Amino acid sequence: MLGQDANKRRVRIVSSPENKVSLRRSESGLLLFKKSGEEEISVSVQLCFPWSGADRFLSLKNSDLKEVHLVSNLMDLDHDSRDALLKTMLEEQFVFEVIDVYDVREEFELRVWNVKTTFGDRDFQTPLNSWPRELGSGSLLVKDVNGDVYLIRDLKALSKKAQEKVWAFLDE
């Protein structure tokens, strides 16, 4: 009975001026974190659950490796902060940035993607019931069967042909 009651309770963190956070990148590429009323500091990113949620539960740690903030969901950040965090994650190779989609086809209960990333051409597979996650501002995340994450930073920046291939898998 206690377990059922615990499952019904949900904690919701409400954004307010007192707990507003922002992220930006310095000219040298450092990720800088600022919480309202506090000094801006350099932070690193650690994925708490890299296999199940690369866009959720991101731990921001200071130079002493102490957590200063937990990003529960990328969508909770403003556009500029989300962009700075994604750019940092890309550079640290948590995420492959997709710059073209050559083909997406179904094979043996899987969807096979043939794409061009900033690291070169790659093939990856997703379950048929897995869909790209929309991050807002035209960005999408796709997670493959191995847990690797692929970012399409701006769907509209892809060729029309690539956009059509991806749009087929979006819930509109």
N, C-alpha and C positions, 0 to 999 in steps of 0.2 A: 504494500500500500504506500509506503514511504517513497518508493521508487517512482510510482505513478504520479504522486504529488510533485516530486522534484522535477519530473519531465514537463509538468504544466507550467512551472515557473520559468520565466525568461528574463534575463537581464538585458536592458537596452541602455546603451550609452547615448545620451542626447548631447549633440554638439551645442556648445555655448561659447560665448566670448572668453570665458575663463579657461576652457580646455581646447581652444582652437590651436591646431598645429599646421605648420607649413614646411615644405621641403623645397630646396632648390639646389642647383649645382654651382659650385664655385668655378672661376675661370680655369682652375687647374683640374677640374673634374671631380672634386670631392663632393659627397652628398652632405648638405647642410640641413640641420633640423632646428626648428624654432617653435617653442611653445609660448603662448601668450604670456607676457610678463617675464619671460626668462631669456637668458643669453643664447644666441645661436651657437650650435656646436656641430662638429663633424661626426657623422655616424656611418656605420656599416650596416649591411642588410643580411639577415639570416632567415631563411625559410624555415618555419616551424614544422610544416608538413609538406616537404617538397614533392612527395609522391601523390598526395591527394588534393592539394590546394595551393598551387604556386601563386595564385592571385589573392590568397587569404592568409591571415596570420603570419605577417612579416614582422620580425623582431628587429627594431632599430637599436643598435648598441653603440655606446660611446667608446672612447679610446681604451677604457679599462674593461671593455667587453661586458659592461653592465647594461641591461635593457633600460632604455629611456622612454620607449614608446612601443606599443604593439598595434600594428595596422591590421585590424580584423578583416578588412576588405578594401581592395584598391579603389572601389567605387565610393568609399567614404571620404576619399581625398578630393580636394579641388583639382581642376584640370592641370594646372601648372605643377602641383606637388606630385600628382600621379605620373605626369610625363617625366619629371626628374627621377622618380623612383624607378620607373620602367627603363629609362636610359641607363641608370646605374646597374640594374639587374642584367640588362643586355650585355654591358661591358664585362660584367663578372661571369658571363656565360651561364646564367641561370635560364636564359630564354634565347631561342633562335628567332631572329627577326626575318619574316617572310617578305621578300620584295617582288616575287612573282609566283603565280600558281600555274603550272603547266597542265596538270591533270588531276582529277579526283575520280576514282572509280571504285566499284564494289568488287571484292574478291573474298570468297570463303568466309562470310560473316564479318568481314572487316571493310573499312573504307581506306583505300590506299591513296595517299596524297603524294604527288610529285611536284616539288616546289624548288624555288631558288631562294636561298637565304643569304645573309651578309657573309656567311661562312662557305658559300657554294651551294651546289645542287644537293638536295636530300630527298629521300623517300621516307615516309613514315606512315604508320597505320593507326587508325582510331576505331573503336567499336562502332557498329552501325547506330547504336542508340546514344552516341556521344555527339554533342553539337558544339560549334564554336560559341564561346561565351563573349557577349558584347560588353565592352568596357566603357562605352560612351565615346563621343567625339570621333566615331568611325573606327575605333580600335577593336580588335578581336583577339581572343586567346583560344588556342587549340591545344589540347593535351593528348599526346599519343599513348599507345598501350604500354610503353616503357616509362612513362612519367615525364618525358621531355616536354617542354612547353614551347609553343611557337606563337609569336606575336605578329599580327598583321596590324601595323601601326595606323594605317589609314586606308581602308578598303577602297575609297574613291580614288586613291593615288595609283592603284593597280590598273593594268590594261582592262578594257571593257570585257575582253574574253576571260581574263582571270576573275573579274568581279562576278560575271555570270556563273562561273564554276562555284564560287563561294556562296553567292546569294541563294543557291539551291539548298543550302544547309542552314540557313538562318530562319528563325521562327518569327515571321513578320505578320 
